Amino acid sequence: MGALLSRRTDERWIVMTRRWTLAAWTFLGSASCSVRTGRTSDRLGGYFAWDPVENAALMPWLAATAFLHS
């Protein structure tokens, strides 16, 4: 949506947003893994528990994964 609103759909826009998306994807992925492992997962109900916060963080990570692979 940002590319369409700014009317910048050239390759330079894709390269610039890919860098920022890769940084955000890395931090979000490492934060999600650190919450799901170790002593923290015991307090939160385990790895496969239905935690709305963890699931809300998973959706942007999946969207960023799809963007980085496209």
Beta strands, then each sheet from edge to edge (+ up, - down):
end
